[in-house]
Amino acid sequence: IPNTKFLKGKLKLDEQGFIITDKFSRTSLKGVYAAGDCQDPVFKQAVTSAGTGCMAALEAEKYVESL
C-alpha cells in the first residue's frame, strides 16, 4: 500500500492510492513529478524507483528552466 494518503485531494490517485503519472513522470499538478513505489503499482522495485526518479528529476529540471 503506497504511503500517499496525505496527497488525496491534491493529486490524482488510482483506486489503490498510487499517484497517476504520464510517461514523463508528470502528475496531475503542474510542476509536481512522482517516481518509484508511490506511482508504480506493478514493479515497485528499487531499480524502478531509481530509474523513474531520474526521469522525474530531469523533467522537473526542464520545467524549472522553462519558468
C-alpha positions, 0 to 999 in steps of 0.5 A, spaced: 500 500 500 503 506 497 504 511 503 500 517 499 494 518 503 496 525 505 496 527 497 488 525 496 485 531 494 491 534 491 493 529 486 490 524 482 490 517 485 488 510 482 483 506 486 489 503 490 492 510 492 498 510 487 499 517 484 497 517 476 503 519 472 504 520 464 510 517 461 514 523 463 513 522 470 508 528 470 502 528 475 496 531 475 499 538 478 503 542 474 510 542 476 509 536 481 513 529 478 512 522 482 517 516 481 518 509 484 513 505 489 508 511 490 506 511 482 508 504 480 503 499 482 506 493 478 514 493 479 515 497 485 522 495 485 528 499 487 531 499 480 524 502 478 524 507 483 531 509 481 530 509 474 523 513 474 526 518 479 531 520 474 526 521 469 522 525 474 528 529 476 530 531 469 523 533 467 522 537 473 529 540 471 526 542 464 520 545 467 524 549 472 528 552 466 522 553 462 519 558 468 
